[in-house]
Amino acid sequence: MSLRIRQCVECPKCHTCYLIAFSPYRNGSYLVRAGAGAKEYILYCFCERGTVPSPGRWADVKSCGVSKAVHDRGYGTLDEVSIRKASITSWQDSGQLRR
């Protein structure tokens, strides 16, 4: 199975990884940029089927290997997502990531 490399943020409570640019998500969660041009995001995650989202803020966007199913859904569990050691920002800065 081939994996697609995408940017994601991980909820620290439920550890669901959300792909950036897929918000809002089918589970009701959503991700917003913290400010214009900011590399920081606020994730409103409906952990454990809560009725009120719990916000979290991250400066750390991770690069993740995701399957087609996770890509189509826009999020996945740590069992479904492979967190990459190199950050996506460092790949872009070094010119190794091609779009």
N, C-alpha and C positions, 0 to 999 in steps of 0.2 A: 504494500500500500504506500503510495507516495504522499508525502506531507507537503502542505503549503505553508510558507513562512509568512506570518502576519504579526502585526503589533497587537498587544493585549495588555489589559490590567487585570490583576487578581484581587478578588474580594478577600480581605484578611479574616473574615468571619467564616464564610462557607467554602472559600478557596475555589470558587467558580472563576474561570478565566473568561473575560469578555473581550471580543475583538473590537478594536477601535473602528469607527465608521459604520457600525451595524446597528447603532442605537436608534430608536428604542428596541428592546429585545422582547421576544414573545413571552417571556416569563414576567413581564412588567417592569423589569429593571431598565435603567437608562444611564447613559454616560454623557457628561457635558465637559467641554473645555473650561478650565478655570478662568481664562481670560483671553483676550484677543492675542494671538501669536504665542500663547503660553504652551509649554510642553507638559503642563500639569492638568490632570483631569479629576473630576468629582464623579464617583460612581454611586448611584442610588440603587442599592441591591435589595431585592426582596428575599432576604435570606430565610430559608426554612419556611417558605410560604407565609411570611409576615404580611400584615396589612399596611404597614408603614415602612417605606424604604429606609435603610440605615446608610447614611452618607459616609463616604471615605474619600480621602484626597491622596493622590499619588503623584510624585514627580518621576517615579520609576516606571516607564513603559517598558514592557518586556517583549522580546521576540519569541514567538511560539510556533512550533510545528503543529499544524492542525489537519485533521482528516477532512474529506469533502463534507461529511455529515456535520461536523462542528462548524465548518466554514458556512454551510447553508443555514445553520441555526443561529450563528453569531456568537455562541458561547459554548463552553464545555467544562467538564470536571477535570481535575488534575490527572485522572486516569485516562482521559481522552486527549489531553493536550501535552505536548512536549515543550517545556520551557528551555530555551536556548541559553547557553552561557554568555555569548557575546550579545551586547545590546544592539538593538536595531539602529540607534543613533550612531554608534561607532561604525557600523557597517556603512551607513550612508555617508559619514564623514570621510571614510577611507576609500569610497568609490567602489566597494565590493558588491553593493546591492544594486542591481539593475532593475528598472521598472519597465 
